[in-house]
C-alpha cells in the first residue's frame, strides 16, 4: 500500500532520525496495528537501534484518506505503555 507523508511527519522523521527504510519497514510489516481515537491507527514495531536496547517505533496513520496519510512518527522506550497483548 502507498502512503503519503504529511509535512509534520516529514519534519519528525528528520528530527527523530528515523531512516526512510525503517519507516517503510514498519508500514509494510508492522508487529502490530493498534486502533486509536479519531479513526487513526498506530503501526508499531519493536526495533533495536543498537546497544541492545529495544525501542517501539510508532507510525500514526489516517487510513480514511486515499492514499493513507502518515500523520506523525516517533520512537519510544515505553514499550509496555503502547504494546497490546494478544
PDB file of N, CA, C and O in Angstrom:
ATOM      1  N   UNK A   1       0.837  -1.176   0.000  1.00  0.00           N
ATOM      2  CA  UNK A   1       0.000   0.000   0.000  1.00  0.00           C
ATOM      3  C   UNK A   1       0.885   1.244   0.000  1.00  0.00           C
ATOM      4  O   UNK A   1       1.911   1.286   0.678  1.00  0.00           O
ATOM      5  N   UNK A   2       0.487   2.228  -0.748  1.00  0.00           N
ATOM      6  CA  UNK A   2       1.211   3.503  -0.796  1.00  0.00           C
ATOM      7  C   UNK A   2       0.697   4.421   0.307  1.00  0.00           C
ATOM      8  O   UNK A   2      -0.494   4.436   0.617  1.00  0.00           O
ATOM      9  N   UNK A   3       1.614   5.183   0.892  1.00  0.00           N
ATOM     10  CA  UNK A   3       1.280   6.141   1.939  1.00  0.00           C
ATOM     11  C   UNK A   3       1.820   7.509   1.545  1.00  0.00           C
ATOM     12  O   UNK A   3       2.841   7.618   0.866  1.00  0.00           O
ATOM     13  N   UNK A   4       1.121   8.547   1.982  1.00  0.00           N
ATOM     14  CA  UNK A   4       1.580   9.916   1.784  1.00  0.00           C
ATOM     15  C   UNK A   4       2.049  10.446   3.135  1.00  0.00           C
ATOM     16  O   UNK A   4       1.412  10.193   4.157  1.00  0.00           O
ATOM     17  N   UNK A   5       3.161  11.179   3.142  1.00  0.00           N
ATOM     18  CA  UNK A   5       3.670  11.768   4.385  1.00  0.00           C
ATOM     19  C   UNK A   5       3.151  13.193   4.532  1.00  0.00           C
ATOM     20  O   UNK A   5       3.239  13.994   3.602  1.00  0.00           O
ATOM     21  N   UNK A   6       2.611  13.501   5.707  1.00  0.00           N
ATOM     22  CA  UNK A   6       2.250  14.891   5.989  1.00  0.00           C
ATOM     23  C   UNK A   6       3.537  15.689   6.183  1.00  0.00           C
ATOM     24  O   UNK A   6       4.599  15.111   6.413  1.00  0.00           O
ATOM     25  N   UNK A   7       3.443  16.995   6.091  1.00  0.00           N
ATOM     26  CA  UNK A   7       4.605  17.857   6.318  1.00  0.00           C
ATOM     27  C   UNK A   7       5.164  17.621   7.724  1.00  0.00           C
ATOM     28  O   UNK A   7       6.378  17.566   7.916  1.00  0.00           O
ATOM     29  N   UNK A   8       4.266  17.483   8.701  1.00  0.00           N
ATOM     30  CA  UNK A   8       4.693  17.230  10.082  1.00  0.00           C
ATOM     31  C   UNK A   8       5.460  15.903  10.174  1.00  0.00           C
ATOM     32  O   UNK A   8       6.490  15.828  10.844  1.00  0.00           O
ATOM     33  N   UNK A   9       4.960  14.863   9.506  1.00  0.00           N
ATOM     34  CA  UNK A   9       5.630  13.559   9.536  1.00  0.00           C
ATOM     35  C   UNK A   9       7.030  13.651   8.933  1.00  0.00           C
ATOM     36  O   UNK A   9       7.971  13.050   9.450  1.00  0.00           O
ATOM     37  N   UNK A  10       7.170  14.401   7.843  1.00  0.00           N
ATOM     38  CA  UNK A  10       8.492  14.590   7.235  1.00  0.00           C
ATOM     39  C   UNK A  10       9.443  15.274   8.210  1.00  0.00           C
ATOM     40  O   UNK A  10      10.602  14.876   8.336  1.00  0.00           O
ATOM     41  N   UNK A  11       8.956  16.300   8.897  1.00  0.00           N
ATOM     42  CA  UNK A  11       9.788  17.017   9.869  1.00  0.00           C
ATOM     43  C   UNK A  11      10.181  16.109  11.029  1.00  0.00           C
ATOM     44  O   UNK A  11      11.328  16.127  11.477  1.00  0.00           O
ATOM     45  N   UNK A  12       9.227  15.316  11.515  1.00  0.00           N
ATOM     46  CA  UNK A  12       9.511  14.419  12.640  1.00  0.00           C
ATOM     47  C   UNK A  12      10.485  13.315  12.238  1.00  0.00           C
ATOM     48  O   UNK A  12      11.326  12.912  13.042  1.00  0.00           O
ATOM     49  N   UNK A  13      10.383  12.827  11.016  1.00  0.00           N
ATOM     50  CA  UNK A  13      11.298  11.798  10.543  1.00  0.00           C
ATOM     51  C   UNK A  13      12.731  12.325  10.572  1.00  0.00           C
ATOM     52  O   UNK A  13      13.645  11.614  10.989  1.00  0.00           O
ATOM     53  N   UNK A  14      12.930  13.566  10.132  1.00  0.00           N
ATOM     54  CA  UNK A  14      14.258  14.184  10.165  1.00  0.00           C
ATOM     55  C   UNK A  14      14.699  14.458  11.600  1.00  0.00           C
ATOM     56  O   UNK A  14      15.815  14.115  11.989  1.00  0.00           O
ATOM     57  N   UNK A  15      13.823  15.072  12.375  1.00  0.00           N
ATOM     58  CA  UNK A  15      14.172  15.469  13.742  1.00  0.00           C
ATOM     59  C   UNK A  15      14.503  14.265  14.622  1.00  0.00           C
ATOM     60  O   UNK A  15      15.415  14.322  15.447  1.00  0.00           O
ATOM     61  N   UNK A  16      13.765  13.188  14.443  1.00  0.00           N
ATOM     62  CA  UNK A  16      13.950  11.999  15.285  1.00  0.00           C
ATOM     63  C   UNK A  16      14.903  10.978  14.662  1.00  0.00           C
ATOM     64  O   UNK A  16      15.119   9.896  15.207  1.00  0.00           O
ATOM     65  N   UNK A  17      15.461  11.343  13.520  1.00  0.00           N
ATOM     66  CA  UNK A  17      16.442  10.500  12.824  1.00  0.00           C
ATOM     67  C   UNK A  17      15.899   9.086  12.555  1.00  0.00           C
ATOM     68  O   UNK A  17      16.549   8.085  12.853  1.00  0.00           O
ATOM     69  N   UNK A  18      14.715   9.041  11.994  1.00  0.00           N
ATOM     70  CA  UNK A  18      14.126   7.764  11.594  1.00  0.00           C
ATOM     71  C   UNK A  18      14.370   7.618  10.094  1.00  0.00           C
ATOM     72  O   UNK A  18      13.822   8.384   9.301  1.00  0.00           O
ATOM     73  N   UNK A  19      15.191   6.636   9.697  1.00  0.00           N
ATOM     74  CA  UNK A  19      15.513   6.476   8.273  1.00  0.00           C
ATOM     75  C   UNK A  19      14.271   6.094   7.455  1.00  0.00           C
ATOM     76  O   UNK A  19      13.397   5.384   7.952  1.00  0.00           O
ATOM     77  N   UNK A  20      14.194   6.563   6.210  1.00  0.00           N
ATOM     78  CA  UNK A  20      13.060   6.207   5.351  1.00  0.00           C
ATOM     79  C   UNK A  20      12.866   4.693   5.224  1.00  0.00           C
ATOM     80  O   UNK A  20      11.731   4.221   5.169  1.00  0.00           O
ATOM     81  N   UNK A  21      13.959   3.931   5.177  1.00  0.00           N
ATOM     82  CA  UNK A  21      13.846   2.472   5.059  1.00  0.00           C
ATOM     83  C   UNK A  21      13.167   1.870   6.288  1.00  0.00           C
ATOM     84  O   UNK A  21      12.406   0.910   6.169  1.00  0.00           O
ATOM     85  N   UNK A  22      13.439   2.430   7.463  1.00  0.00           N
ATOM     86  CA  UNK A  22      12.803   1.939   8.687  1.00  0.00           C
ATOM     87  C   UNK A  22      11.313   2.283   8.683  1.00  0.00           C
ATOM     88  O   UNK A  22      10.484   1.465   9.082  1.00  0.00           O
ATOM     89  N   UNK A  23      10.980   3.476   8.239  1.00  0.00           N
ATOM     90  CA  UNK A  23       9.570   3.858   8.112  1.00  0.00           C
ATOM     91  C   UNK A  23       8.854   2.881   7.188  1.00  0.00           C
ATOM     92  O   UNK A  23       7.770   2.398   7.512  1.00  0.00           O
ATOM     93  N   UNK A  24       9.450   2.592   6.053  1.00  0.00           N
ATOM     94  CA  UNK A  24       8.849   1.670   5.089  1.00  0.00           C
ATOM     95  C   UNK A  24       8.688   0.278   5.686  1.00  0.00           C
ATOM     96  O   UNK A  24       7.681  -0.388   5.447  1.00  0.00           O
ATOM     97  N   UNK A  25       9.679  -0.165   6.465  1.00  0.00           N
ATOM     98  CA  UNK A  25       9.612  -1.478   7.111  1.00  0.00           C
ATOM     99  C   UNK A  25       8.429  -1.550   8.080  1.00  0.00           C
ATOM    100  O   UNK A  25       7.676  -2.524   8.071  1.00  0.00           O
ATOM    101  N   UNK A  26       8.271  -0.531   8.907  1.00  0.00           N
ATOM    102  CA  UNK A  26       7.176  -0.524   9.880  1.00  0.00           C
ATOM    103  C   UNK A  26       5.824  -0.475   9.165  1.00  0.00           C
ATOM    104  O   UNK A  26       4.878  -1.140   9.587  1.00  0.00           O
ATOM    105  N   UNK A  27       5.727   0.298   8.099  1.00  0.00           N
ATOM    106  CA  UNK A  27       4.462   0.390   7.370  1.00  0.00           C
ATOM    107  C   UNK A  27       4.128  -0.896   6.618  1.00  0.00           C
ATOM    108  O   UNK A  27       2.958  -1.271   6.536  1.00  0.00           O
ATOM    109  N   UNK A  28       5.125  -1.569   6.074  1.00  0.00           N
ATOM    110  CA  UNK A  28       4.854  -2.766   5.268  1.00  0.00           C
ATOM    111  C   UNK A  28       4.758  -4.040   6.101  1.00  0.00           C
ATOM    112  O   UNK A  28       4.052  -4.974   5.724  1.00  0.00           O
ATOM    113  N   UNK A  29       5.471  -4.086   7.242  1.00  0.00           N
ATOM    114  CA  UNK A  29       5.449  -5.284   8.083  1.00  0.00           C
ATOM    115  C   UNK A  29       5.420  -4.901   9.567  1.00  0.00           C
ATOM    116  O   UNK A  29       6.368  -5.204  10.293  1.00  0.00           O
ATOM    117  N   UNK A  30       4.363  -4.247  10.027  1.00  0.00           N
ATOM    118  CA  UNK A  30       4.319  -3.847  11.437  1.00  0.00           C
ATOM    119  C   UNK A  30       4.151  -5.062  12.345  1.00  0.00           C
ATOM    120  O   UNK A  30       3.521  -6.050  11.969  1.00  0.00           O
ATOM    121  N   UNK A  31       4.723  -4.976  13.542  1.00  0.00           N
ATOM    122  CA  UNK A  31       4.483  -6.024  14.537  1.00  0.00           C
ATOM    123  C   UNK A  31       3.035  -5.963  15.013  1.00  0.00           C
ATOM    124  O   UNK A  31       2.430  -6.994  15.308  1.00  0.00           O
ATOM    125  N   UNK A  32       2.483  -4.756  15.086  1.00  0.00           N
ATOM    126  CA  UNK A  32       1.092  -4.559  15.493  1.00  0.00           C
ATOM    127  C   UNK A  32       0.506  -3.352  14.768  1.00  0.00           C
ATOM    128  O   UNK A  32       1.223  -2.431  14.377  1.00  0.00           O
ATOM    129  N   UNK A  33      -0.806  -3.379  14.600  1.00  0.00           N
ATOM    130  CA  UNK A  33      -1.560  -2.210  14.152  1.00  0.00           C
ATOM    131  C   UNK A  33      -2.635  -1.988  15.207  1.00  0.00           C
ATOM    132  O   UNK A  33      -3.522  -2.822  15.392  1.00  0.00           O
ATOM    133  N   UNK A  34      -2.545  -0.851  15.899  1.00  0.00           N
ATOM    134  CA  UNK A  34      -3.411  -0.569  17.038  1.00  0.00           C
ATOM    135  C   UNK A  34      -4.375   0.563  16.680  1.00  0.00           C
ATOM    136  O   UNK A  34      -3.936   1.639  16.274  1.00  0.00           O
ATOM    137  N   UNK A  35      -5.698   0.329  16.827  1.00  0.00           N
ATOM    138  CA  UNK A  35      -6.659   1.406  16.577  1.00  0.00           C
ATOM    139  C   UNK A  35      -6.517   2.518  17.614  1.00  0.00           C
ATOM    140  O   UNK A  35      -6.227   2.259  18.782  1.00  0.00           O
ATOM    141  N   UNK A  36      -6.725   3.755  17.175  1.00  0.00           N
ATOM    142  CA  UNK A  36      -6.639   4.916  18.058  1.00  0.00           C
ATOM    143  C   UNK A  36      -7.911   5.746  17.904  1.00  0.00           C
ATOM    144  O   UNK A  36      -8.740   5.478  17.034  1.00  0.00           O
ATOM    145  N   UNK A  37      -8.052   6.747  18.754  1.00  0.00           N
ATOM    146  CA  UNK A  37      -9.197   7.654  18.659  1.00  0.00           C
ATOM    147  C   UNK A  37      -9.167   8.414  17.336  1.00  0.00           C
ATOM    148  O   UNK A  37      -8.102   8.641  16.761  1.00  0.00           O
ATOM    149  N   UNK A  38     -10.323   8.795  16.872  1.00  0.00           N
ATOM    150  CA  UNK A  38     -10.412   9.596  15.661  1.00  0.00           C
ATOM    151  C   UNK A  38     -10.182   8.812  14.384  1.00  0.00           C
ATOM    152  O   UNK A  38      -9.947   9.402  13.329  1.00  0.00           O
ATOM    153  N   UNK A  39     -10.246   7.490  14.462  1.00  0.00           N
ATOM    154  CA  UNK A  39     -10.067   6.671  13.277  1.00  0.00           C
ATOM    155  C   UNK A  39      -8.628   6.478  12.838  1.00  0.00           C
ATOM    156  O   UNK A  39      -8.372   5.886  11.789  1.00  0.00           O
ATOM    157  N   UNK A  40      -7.683   6.972  13.633  1.00  0.00           N
ATOM    158  CA  UNK A  40      -6.268   6.784  13.310  1.00  0.00           C
ATOM    159  C   UNK A  40      -5.834   5.386  13.710  1.00  0.00           C
ATOM    160  O   UNK A  40      -6.483   4.733  14.527  1.00  0.00           O
ATOM    161  N   UNK A  41      -4.735   4.933  13.131  1.00  0.00           N
ATOM    162  CA  UNK A  41      -4.135   3.652  13.509  1.00  0.00           C
ATOM    163  C   UNK A  41      -2.649   3.849  13.741  1.00  0.00           C
ATOM    164  O   UNK A  41      -1.990   4.612  13.033  1.00  0.00           O
ATOM    165  N   UNK A  42      -2.129   3.147  14.747  1.00  0.00           N
ATOM    166  CA  UNK A  42      -0.696   3.175  15.041  1.00  0.00           C
ATOM    167  C   UNK A  42      -0.079   1.886  14.518  1.00  0.00           C
ATOM    168  O   UNK A  42      -0.376   0.798  15.012  1.00  0.00           O
ATOM    169  N   UNK A  43       0.778   2.017  13.518  1.00  0.00           N
ATOM    170  CA  UNK A  43       1.576   0.897  13.040  1.00  0.00           C
ATOM    171  C   UNK A  43       2.817   0.911  13.916  1.00  0.00           C
ATOM    172  O   UNK A  43       3.511   1.925  13.988  1.00  0.00           O
ATOM    173  N   UNK A  44       3.106  -0.200  14.582  1.00  0.00           N
ATOM    174  CA  UNK A  44       4.227  -0.178  15.507  1.00  0.00           C
ATOM    175  C   UNK A  44       5.031  -1.464  15.456  1.00  0.00           C
ATOM    176  O   UNK A  44       4.502  -2.551  15.227  1.00  0.00           O
ATOM    177  N   UNK A  45       6.344  -1.298  15.679  1.00  0.00           N
ATOM    178  CA  UNK A  45       7.283  -2.420  15.684  1.00  0.00           C
ATOM    179  C   UNK A  45       8.369  -2.160  16.705  1.00  0.00           C
ATOM    180  O   UNK A  45       8.774  -1.019  16.932  1.00  0.00           O
ATOM    181  N   UNK A  46       8.837  -3.243  17.320  1.00  0.00           N
ATOM    182  CA  UNK A  46       9.971  -3.156  18.243  1.00  0.00           C
ATOM    183  C   UNK A  46      11.249  -3.213  17.415  1.00  0.00           C
ATOM    184  O   UNK A  46      11.435  -4.120  16.604  1.00  0.00           O
ATOM    185  N   UNK A  47      12.129  -2.234  17.629  1.00  0.00           N
ATOM    186  CA  UNK A  47      13.349  -2.098  16.833  1.00  0.00           C
ATOM    187  C   UNK A  47      14.540  -1.909  17.761  1.00  0.00           C
ATOM    188  O   UNK A  47      14.464  -1.158  18.734  1.00  0.00           O
ATOM    189  N   UNK A  48      15.645  -2.595  17.458  1.00  0.00           N
ATOM    190  CA  UNK A  48      16.908  -2.388  18.171  1.00  0.00           C
ATOM    191  C   UNK A  48      17.718  -1.370  17.377  1.00  0.00           C
ATOM    192  O   UNK A  48      18.134  -1.643  16.251  1.00  0.00           O
ATOM    193  N   UNK A  49      17.942  -0.202  17.963  1.00  0.00           N
ATOM    194  CA  UNK A  49      18.711   0.856  17.307  1.00  0.00           C
ATOM    195  C   UNK A  49      20.201   0.738  17.607  1.00  0.00           C
ATOM    196  O   UNK A  49      20.968   1.658  17.325  1.00  0.00           O
ATOM    197  N   UNK A  50      20.609  -0.386  18.175  1.00  0.00           N
ATOM    198  CA  UNK A  50      22.000  -0.583  18.556  1.00  0.00           C
ATOM    199  C   UNK A  50      22.143  -0.468  20.058  1.00  0.00           C
ATOM    200  O   UNK A  50      21.340   0.186  20.724  1.00  0.00           O
ATOM    201  N   UNK A  51      23.156  -1.100  20.576  1.00  0.00           N
ATOM    202  CA  UNK A  51      23.374  -1.057  22.013  1.00  0.00           C
ATOM    203  C   UNK A  51      22.498  -2.038  22.772  1.00  0.00           C
ATOM    204  O   UNK A  51      22.508  -2.050  24.003  1.00  0.00           O
ATOM    205  N   UNK A  52      21.739  -2.861  22.058  1.00  0.00           N
ATOM    206  CA  UNK A  52      20.939  -3.889  22.699  1.00  0.00           C
ATOM    207  C   UNK A  52      19.645  -3.409  23.330  1.00  0.00           C
ATOM    208  O   UNK A  52      18.950  -4.200  23.968  1.00  0.00           O
ATOM    209  N   UNK A  53      19.300  -2.134  23.173  1.00  0.00           N
ATOM    210  CA  UNK A  53      18.062  -1.619  23.760  1.00  0.00           C
ATOM    211  C   UNK A  53      16.998  -1.501  22.681  1.00  0.00           C
ATOM    212  O   UNK A  53      17.213  -0.873  21.643  1.00  0.00           O
ATOM    213  N   UNK A  54      15.850  -2.112  22.940  1.00  0.00           N
ATOM    214  CA  UNK A  54      14.737  -2.028  22.003  1.00  0.00           C
ATOM    215  C   UNK A  54      13.924  -0.765  22.227  1.00  0.00           C
ATOM    216  O   UNK A  54      13.741  -0.309  23.356  1.00  0.00           O
ATOM    217  N   UNK A  55      13.446  -0.216  21.131  1.00  0.00           N
ATOM    218  CA  UNK A  55      12.525   0.912  21.150  1.00  0.00           C
ATOM    219  C   UNK A  55      11.291   0.514  20.360  1.00  0.00           C
ATOM    220  O   UNK A  55      11.348  -0.367  19.502  1.00  0.00           O
ATOM    221  N   UNK A  56      10.197   1.157  20.651  1.00  0.00           N
ATOM    222  CA  UNK A  56       8.987   0.976  19.877  1.00  0.00           C
ATOM    223  C   UNK A  56       8.894   2.137  18.893  1.00  0.00           C
ATOM    224  O   UNK A  56       8.865   3.301  19.290  1.00  0.00           O
ATOM    225  N   UNK A  57       8.847   1.807  17.610  1.00  0.00           N
ATOM    226  CA  UNK A  57       8.649   2.829  16.585  1.00  0.00           C
ATOM    227  C   UNK A  57       7.163   2.828  16.257  1.00  0.00           C
ATOM    228  O   UNK A  57       6.602   1.809  15.855  1.00  0.00           O
ATOM    229  N   UNK A  58       6.533   3.990  16.435  1.00  0.00           N
ATOM    230  CA  UNK A  58       5.095   4.139  16.184  1.00  0.00           C
ATOM    231  C   UNK A  58       4.898   5.099  15.013  1.00  0.00           C
ATOM    232  O   UNK A  58       5.428   6.210  14.998  1.00  0.00           O
ATOM    233  N   UNK A  59       4.132   4.644  14.045  1.00  0.00           N
ATOM    234  CA  UNK A  59       3.800   5.457  12.878  1.00  0.00           C
ATOM    235  C   UNK A  59       2.279   5.626  12.890  1.00  0.00           C
ATOM    236  O   UNK A  59       1.536   4.656  12.741  1.00  0.00           O
ATOM    237  N   UNK A  60       1.832   6.857  13.069  1.00  0.00           N
ATOM    238  CA  UNK A  60       0.405   7.140  13.187  1.00  0.00           C
ATOM    239  C   UNK A  60      -0.149   7.480  11.805  1.00  0.00           C
ATOM    240  O   UNK A  60       0.341   8.385  11.129  1.00  0.00           O
ATOM    241  N   UNK A  61      -1.186   6.730  11.397  1.00  0.00           N
ATOM    242  CA  UNK A  61      -1.695   6.802  10.028  1.00  0.00           C
ATOM    243  C   UNK A  61      -3.195   7.112  10.019  1.00  0.00           C
ATOM    244  O   UNK A  61      -3.966   6.534  10.785  1.00  0.00           O
ATOM    245  N   UNK A  62      -3.588   8.025   9.148  1.00  0.00           N
ATOM    246  CA  UNK A  62      -5.006   8.283   8.859  1.00  0.00           C
ATOM    247  C   UNK A  62      -5.363   7.437   7.644  1.00  0.00           C
ATOM    248  O   UNK A  62      -5.076   7.817   6.509  1.00  0.00           O
ATOM    249  N   UNK A  63      -5.991   6.286   7.888  1.00  0.00           N
ATOM    250  CA  UNK A  63      -6.288   5.353   6.803  1.00  0.00           C
ATOM    251  C   UNK A  63      -7.513   5.739   5.990  1.00  0.00           C
ATOM    252  O   UNK A  63      -7.750   5.169   4.925  1.00  0.00           O
ATOM    253  N   UNK A  64      -8.300   6.702   6.478  1.00  0.00           N
ATOM    254  CA  UNK A  64      -9.509   7.078   5.752  1.00  0.00           C
ATOM    255  C   UNK A  64      -9.219   7.945   4.528  1.00  0.00           C
ATOM    256  O   UNK A  64     -10.108   8.179   3.708  1.00  0.00           O
ATOM    257  N   UNK A  65      -7.989   8.418   4.403  1.00  0.00           N
ATOM    258  CA  UNK A  65      -7.586   9.198   3.227  1.00  0.00           C
ATOM    259  C   UNK A  65      -7.151   8.249   2.110  1.00  0.00           C
ATOM    260  O   UNK A  65      -6.840   7.083   2.355  1.00  0.00           O
ATOM    261  N   UNK A  66      -7.136   8.765   0.886  1.00  0.00           N
ATOM    262  CA  UNK A  66      -6.682   7.957  -0.237  1.00  0.00           C
ATOM    263  C   UNK A  66      -5.653   8.757  -1.028  1.00  0.00           C
ATOM    264  O   UNK A  66      -6.026   9.689  -1.740  1.00  0.00           O
ATOM    265  N   UNK A  67      -4.368   8.419  -0.923  1.00  0.00           N
ATOM    266  CA  UNK A  67      -3.784   7.320  -0.154  1.00  0.00           C
ATOM    267  C   UNK A  67      -3.742   7.658   1.339  1.00  0.00           C
ATOM    268  O   UNK A  67      -3.849   8.824   1.718  1.00  0.00           O
ATOM    269  N   UNK A  68      -3.584   6.623   2.194  1.00  0.00           N
ATOM    270  CA  UNK A  68      -3.480   6.871   3.635  1.00  0.00           C
ATOM    271  C   UNK A  68      -2.338   7.845   3.937  1.00  0.00           C
ATOM    272  O   UNK A  68      -1.306   7.840   3.267  1.00  0.00           O
ATOM    273  N   UNK A  69      -2.547   8.684   4.966  1.00  0.00           N
ATOM    274  CA  UNK A  69      -1.575   9.725   5.305  1.00  0.00           C
ATOM    275  C   UNK A  69      -0.868   9.389   6.609  1.00  0.00           C
ATOM    276  O   UNK A  69      -1.510   9.119   7.624  1.00  0.00           O
ATOM    277  N   UNK A  70       0.470   9.409   6.570  1.00  0.00           N
ATOM    278  CA  UNK A  70       1.267   9.285   7.789  1.00  0.00           C
ATOM    279  C   UNK A  70       1.218  10.647   8.471  1.00  0.00           C
ATOM    280  O   UNK A  70       1.730  11.636   7.946  1.00  0.00           O
ATOM    281  N   UNK A  71       0.590  10.686   9.653  1.00  0.00           N
ATOM    282  CA  UNK A  71       0.387  11.935  10.376  1.00  0.00           C
ATOM    283  C   UNK A  71       1.638  12.314  11.159  1.00  0.00           C
ATOM    284  O   UNK A  71       2.070  13.467  11.130  1.00  0.00           O
ATOM    285  N   UNK A  72       2.221  11.339  11.860  1.00  0.00           N
ATOM    286  CA  UNK A  72       3.441  11.567  12.633  1.00  0.00           C
ATOM    287  C   UNK A  72       4.109  10.230  12.903  1.00  0.00           C
ATOM    288  O   UNK A  72       3.554   9.174  12.601  1.00  0.00           O
ATOM    289  N   UNK A  73       5.290  10.285  13.467  1.00  0.00           N
ATOM    290  CA  UNK A  73       6.021   9.064  13.833  1.00  0.00           C
ATOM    291  C   UNK A  73       7.001   9.407  14.937  1.00  0.00           C
ATOM    292  O   UNK A  73       7.474  10.538  15.047  1.00  0.00           O
ATOM    293  N   UNK A  74       7.294   8.402  15.751  1.00  0.00           N
ATOM    294  CA  UNK A  74       8.282   8.599  16.816  1.00  0.00           C
ATOM    295  C   UNK A  74       8.737   7.251  17.330  1.00  0.00           C
ATOM    296  O   UNK A  74       8.135   6.219  17.037  1.00  0.00           O
ATOM    297  N   UNK A  75       9.809   7.276  18.102  1.00  0.00           N
ATOM    298  CA  UNK A  75      10.260   6.069  18.790  1.00  0.00           C
ATOM    299  C   UNK A  75      10.217   6.354  20.282  1.00  0.00           C
ATOM    300  O   UNK A  75      10.440   7.481  20.724  1.00  0.00           O
ATOM    301  N   UNK A  76       9.927   5.311  21.046  1.00  0.00           N
ATOM    302  CA  UNK A  76       9.820   5.455  22.492  1.00  0.00           C
ATOM    303  C   UNK A  76      10.380   4.221  23.184  1.00  0.00           C
ATOM    304  O   UNK A  76      10.313   3.112  22.656  1.00  0.00           O
ATOM    305  N   UNK A  77      10.929   4.430  24.365  1.00  0.00           N
ATOM    306  CA  UNK A  77      11.400   3.302  25.171  1.00  0.00           C
ATOM    307  C   UNK A  77      10.270   2.745  26.034  1.00  0.00           C
ATOM    308  O   UNK A  77      10.442   1.710  26.679  1.00  0.00           O
ATOM    309  N   UNK A  78       9.131   3.409  26.056  1.00  0.00           N
ATOM    310  CA  UNK A  78       7.985   2.995  26.883  1.00  0.00           C
ATOM    311  C   UNK A  78       7.123   1.982  26.129  1.00  0.00           C
ATOM    312  O   UNK A  78       5.955   2.231  25.832  1.00  0.00           O
ATOM    313  N   UNK A  79       7.730   0.839  25.830  1.00  0.00           N
ATOM    314  CA  UNK A  79       7.056  -0.185  25.033  1.00  0.00           C
ATOM    315  C   UNK A  79       5.787  -0.670  25.719  1.00  0.00           C
ATOM    316  O   UNK A  79       4.748  -0.805  25.072  1.00  0.00           O
ATOM    317  N   UNK A  80       5.857  -0.935  27.023  1.00  0.00           N
ATOM    318  CA  UNK A  80       4.701  -1.503  27.727  1.00  0.00           C
ATOM    319  C   UNK A  80       3.504  -0.551  27.748  1.00  0.00           C
ATOM    320  O   UNK A  80       2.367  -0.999  27.895  1.00  0.00           O
ATOM    321  N   UNK A  81       3.737   0.729  27.606  1.00  0.00           N
ATOM    322  CA  UNK A  81       2.643   1.708  27.592  1.00  0.00           C
ATOM    323  C   UNK A  81       1.769   1.553  26.347  1.00  0.00           C
ATOM    324  O   UNK A  81       0.557   1.764  26.409  1.00  0.00           O
ATOM    325  N   UNK A  82       2.374   1.189  25.229  1.00  0.00           N
ATOM    326  CA  UNK A  82       1.661   1.155  23.957  1.00  0.00           C
ATOM    327  C   UNK A  82       1.428  -0.245  23.400  1.00  0.00           C
ATOM    328  O   UNK A  82       0.544  -0.437  22.565  1.00  0.00           O
ATOM    329  N   UNK A  83       2.210  -1.227  23.853  1.00  0.00           N
ATOM    330  CA  UNK A  83       2.118  -2.576  23.299  1.00  0.00           C
ATOM    331  C   UNK A  83       0.832  -3.237  23.762  1.00  0.00           C
ATOM    332  O   UNK A  83       0.487  -3.173  24.942  1.00  0.00           O
ATOM    333  N   UNK A  84       0.130  -3.864  22.851  1.00  0.00           N
ATOM    334  CA  UNK A  84      -1.118  -4.543  23.174  1.00  0.00           C
ATOM    335  C   UNK A  84      -0.892  -6.045  23.167  1.00  0.00           C
ATOM    336  O   UNK A  84      -0.429  -6.607  22.174  1.00  0.00           O
ATOM    337  N   UNK A  85      -1.220  -6.691  24.279  1.00  0.00           N
ATOM    338  CA  UNK A  85      -1.105  -8.144  24.367  1.00  0.00           C
ATOM    339  C   UNK A  85      -2.129  -8.815  23.475  1.00  0.00           C
ATOM    340  O   UNK A  85      -3.221  -8.298  23.241  1.00  0.00           O
ATOM    341  N   UNK A  86      -1.748  -9.969  22.992  1.00  0.00           N
ATOM    342  CA  UNK A  86      -2.649 -10.690  22.074  1.00  0.00           C
ATOM    343  C   UNK A  86      -3.448 -11.719  22.830  1.00  0.00           C
ATOM    344  O   UNK A  86      -4.261 -12.427  22.237  1.00  0.00           O
TER     345      UNK A  86
END
